[in-house]
Amino acid sequence: MKLDLDIHRPAWDLALMDRPAAVQQDWCYGDALVALGAQVCRAGILDGDTLVGLAQFTTRRIGGVVHMAACTRGPVWLENVGPDAKAESYRALKRGLGLSWPRITVFTPDETAPAGAGRMSRVMTGYSTVLLDLTQSAEALRAGLDGKWRNRLKAAEKSGLKVQQAGTKPAQYRWLLETEEGQRTERGYRAAPAALVPAYAEAKGERSSLLILRADKGRSKTAAMLFLIHGRAATYHMGWADETGRRDGAHNLLLWSAIEALQARGIVQLDLGGVNTASGAGIARFKIGTGGRVVTLGGSYF
């Protein structure tokens, strides 16, 4: 295995065009991080002349001394690569990124049992998320909803809530970013900086890279959800609801509306984001109630 450290965006985007990879491995997600001050490096993995994998890393210096490179939910394998070849690829990436010593290279593969990673040391247990297969019909998806979730959706559909698709110019959704930041401060949880969203949209250069839905009751906003679109996949990024929205099941209605809108765009997979049944049981139940597949990744390795 060898590396292509000069891979360009057209080749990267083409390789992921029909593959529902994680947003963290999208080229423009990396560009958005760079716009916010992060450092990013990318490598194509070649078997002879065939591009078999892609790996996007964020890099930083720890204590001003140790170089650390982290590949989150990658590499993305484009071909059927066996365990030995994957292990060789990991070794090539560790050696070939050009980081000076001392250095640490950490991989969090987007696999439940990462082939080839077993020859490295695991330093963190696996992240869990819910993946929803949008190649199913709307009828099958609705039938797959948990009974309580479906009842909440039915009630929300009769509640008088109106779902609007918000504009994707920063001025049109800045209120949601500011509201979510306030919610984050109030509840004491960490998340990606709000500025990542406009940076991502700017890097994409496409208004269709975001899906923002808002639920209104009368003339008042009661809830909203924002999704990042990358290739034929989408990722839930943030949401907000006030007391009225929570009472009326606005998030059930918004997520169902998002599913319909994403299917209409040809999206085949929706990543609902992390689930933590210990510290976020309510959110976990909401996501799992969609009938999506709960996936726990193998962990982080170096």
Buried (B, 14 or more C-beta within 10 A) or exposed (E): BBBBEEBEEEBBBEBBEEBBBBBBBBBBBBBBBBBEEEBBBBBBBBBEEEBBBBBBBBBEEEEEEEBBBBBBBBBBBBEEBEEEBBBBBBBBBBEBBEBEEEBBBBBBBBBEEBBBBBEBEBEEEBBBBBBBBBEBEEEEBBEBBBEEBBEBBEBBBEBEBEBEEBEBEBEEBEBBBEBBBEBBEEEEEEEBBBBBBBBBBBBBEEEEBBBBBBBBBEEEBBBBBBBBBBBBBBBBBBBBBBEBBEBBBBBBBBBBBBBEBBBEEEBBBBBBBBBEEEEBEEBBBBBBBBBBEBBEBBBBBB
